[in-house]
Amino acid sequence: MKFLLITIDGPAGAGKTTVSRALAQHLSYTYVDTGALYRGIALAARDAGIDPDEEKALETLFKTMTLTCTKTPTGPRLLLNGLDVSERIRTPEIAMAASRISARPSVRKYLLTLQRQLGRNKGVVFEGRDMGTIVFPDADVKFFLVADLKTRAARRFMELKHKSAAQSLERVQIEMKIRDENDSSRSIAPLKPAEDAIVIDSTALNAQEVVEVMISHIQKVVEPRVG
């Protein structure tokens, strides 16, 4: 089977991470969580005392920091300056900061090169928000995963609850709505499906069902055409 470059975009809580990992595992592909890269930058900026809107300070930060993804038996890990920050980036505070910082041109430029390097040999599933529109407009298969706000908020609430992050369901839904608005209204790479993306509503589907839908579409691409 030929190797493909697959993108999965969508808003927070739509199930992208679970589905992307499961699909990559099914295909024996590499999985890349691009949202983690933005969170890593947000964490680095916070630790350095830099406001997400300080463009010049961010450009200076990029000259001294290193951000790398590594695969381990337990899954992908994110290293910031050689230190594993995979757990530190999974907080509501860093999520909101990442949404703000993702609109900065310097951040987009910094990560665009890194992401395209990771995808140059294909055989990769990229999870993010603008993978199919900006980073990989020529991706072989593009998916855009959606779900209604209440469902997404409930999923994220349970995820945070399991990680002992003290936040009410109501607060999770409010912050998710704000993030949706920020991501979809920004002038640089707004959150939206690519024109040729396959939109899948996961509101009433579990992760395995979503993966099965995706595989059915992927098979149409890899199967030899007759005639």
Stockholm file with secondary structure:
# STOCKHOLM 1.0

chainA/1-227         MKFLLITIDGPAGAGKTTVSRALAQHLSYTYVDTGALYRGIALAARDAGIDPDEEKALETLFKTMTLTCTKTPTGPRLLLNGLDVSERIRTPEIAMAASRISARPSVRKYLLTLQRQLGRNKGVVFEGRDMGTIVFPDADVKFFLVADLKTRAARRFMELKHKSAAQSLERVQIEMKIRDENDSSRSIAPLKPAEDAIVIDSTALNAQEVVEVMISHIQKVVEPRVG
#=GR chainA/1-227 SS CCCCEEEEECCTTSSHHHHHHHHHHHHTCEEEEHHHHHHHHHHHHHHTTCCTTCHHHHHHHHTTCCEEEEEETTEEEEEETTEECTTTTCSHHHHHHHHHHTTCHHHHHHHHHHHHHHHTTCCEEEEESSIIIIICTTCSEEEEEECCHHHHHHHHHHHHHHTTCCCCHHHHHHHHHHHHHHHHHCSSSCSCCCTTCEEEECTTCCHHHHHHHHHHHHHHHHSCCCC
#=GC SS_cons         CCCCEEEEECCTTSSHHHHHHHHHHHHTCEEEEHHHHHHHHHHHHHHTTCCTTCHHHHHHHHTTCCEEEEEETTEEEEEETTEECTTTTCSHHHHHHHHHHTTCHHHHHHHHHHHHHHHTTCCEEEEESSIIIIICTTCSEEEEEECCHHHHHHHHHHHHHHTTCCCCHHHHHHHHHHHHHHHHHCSSSCSCCCTTCEEEECTTCCHHHHHHHHHHHHHHHHSCCCC
//
